[in-house]
Amino acid sequence: MLEAKNISVWFGNRSVIDNVSLELEPGQIMVLLGPNGAGKTTLLRALNGTVGIKGGTIELDGKPLSKLSRREIARQIAVVAQENETKFPITVIEFVLAGRFTHGAAFGWESADDIRAAENALKLCDLDEYGGRVMNELSGGERQRVVLARALAAEAKVLLLDEPTANLDLAHQALMFRLVRDRSRNAGASAIVITHDLNLASEFADHVVLLKDGKVYASGPTNGVLTKENIAEVYGVQVLLDSNPASGKVRVTTVY
Amino acid sequence: MQNRHILSWFVLIVSLLLALLLAVSLGSERLPIFDLSDSQAAIFFDIRFPRVLLGACVGASLATAGASLQALLRNPLAEPYLLGVSNGAALGTMIAFVFFEQFVFARPLLAFAGAGLATFTVYQMARSRAGMNVERLVLSGVIVTTFLSSIIVLLTSLLDAARLRGFTFWLLGDLSQSTMNGFYMTLAGVVIGTIVLTSQARPLNLMMIGERDAMDFGVEVGRVRMIVFGMASLLVGTAVAASGSVGYVGLIVPHLVRLAIGSDNRLVIPFSAIAGAIFVVLADTVARTAIAPRELPVGAITALIGAPLFIYLLKRS
């Protein structure tokens, strides 16, 4: 569905992503892990073509990304990025409707379908009554959920999420990961998620990619990647591993 | 969603017609417009009517350009006059005026080119790797404006005294030299510009949130930017060639429109066009009548309202 082969990204004369390959399958949830500056966000940006690659190829459904228009890419890939503040009083529903840009014509008004999709996405993100509120007046966590709702409203097959839970409380972290998992189980939609929470990664990932200095350090199913040795090598932290009694998945505890 | 704005359209269009009616009646001589004598008809058709119509087009041009530049640059302080775009157009007009006076189209063409160059320069100066912040944009505008002003001042030394006075007035924004030709030229600019920019309103809604967000959700950001810069330059170029730099219209009008109906550019851009027309027509009526029979440049009136609003907006952001 989305496949990167040997891609590299340079910022000026600094190599940020070095010869990375990955393949996202339909319905798969892939988690990108790695310390700050490992190149996670840049890799995510390269995968939807908003950061240029120097070498290698990226293919979406077998077609090279470089041959597709922004519109064609956005129809398939929706992004949950770190939100930046706007100086204009944009309402929540207007913000979420931006996710419907690739549906229908590029000018004119949203259809009833678009509005239904946006309202539905808000409901999924526990934002039922928020449509008329102004973005700048929301808390960080509420805004983050609006950003997620916008990506869900796009109804794309691939979701790219950059630290989607960074500002969320415990209940909404769980809600957000359940939403992504339900989409993959029920609709065959896949997702690539950047997070620093190794336990959330372990619970929800089908496949984990551990990045270090712009290179893939380890890649595969959770059990094989989240090992004491790998974590010590990449993060420089000692951890204890056991299994979560509720799910049986690997549980990571930091040794301070 | 569209239906509830029909009332707003209606109110705006009726207000525009009333403003036009008021403006053609008032002036150094009050005209009973439904019962004109021959000499009054001459004043009406040769002087007052072209002036009022041109004022409407200039207002619409500047407000539309302001509204779309603000959405594009994600900054409610972006304004053709403050960004130096108007001064670019003024310099172009001046060059045409001094060197190519016999060639009719030189003024709007060079004004357009000057506006485009100034826009591009300010954009390049304000952009940095970290993006574009308010201070950088406003400062770049100030620098370009003062630089262009100094060239304009140098060029004025080539003018004789009589032309100099007319030119100084024009530079401040002045509608007293209006002709029907100027009106047609500005009308063409405003019709093309407003339609094209309104067609880009939905992508602009996304870009107002953020350029990166807009790219993520399917906007060809580079193309929209080129179209907006091009059309804003066309609008400002034709407006300035006809009437000089009328300042702050592009700041005041979109701000009021957004207060009334929100931030959706599909409404903000066309509504700004009509509201801008109303605003300049009324401002020019004040300019013509406040100290009649003498006149003020309309740009002085708009700046009197605009500068305090700018300070308020800057404080708030």
Interface residues (C-beta under 8 A of the other chain):
Chain A: N48 T50 S69 R70 R71 I73 A74 R75 A78 V79 A81 E83 N84 T86 K87 F88 P89 I90 T91 E94 F95 A98 G99 F101 T102 A106 F107 G108 W109 E110 I115 R150 A154
Chain B: M1 Q2 A71 R74 N75 P76 V134 S199 Q200 A201 R202 P203 N205 L206 M208 I209 G210 R212 D213 A214 M215 D216 F217 G218 V219 E220 V221 R258 G262 S263 D264 R266 S317
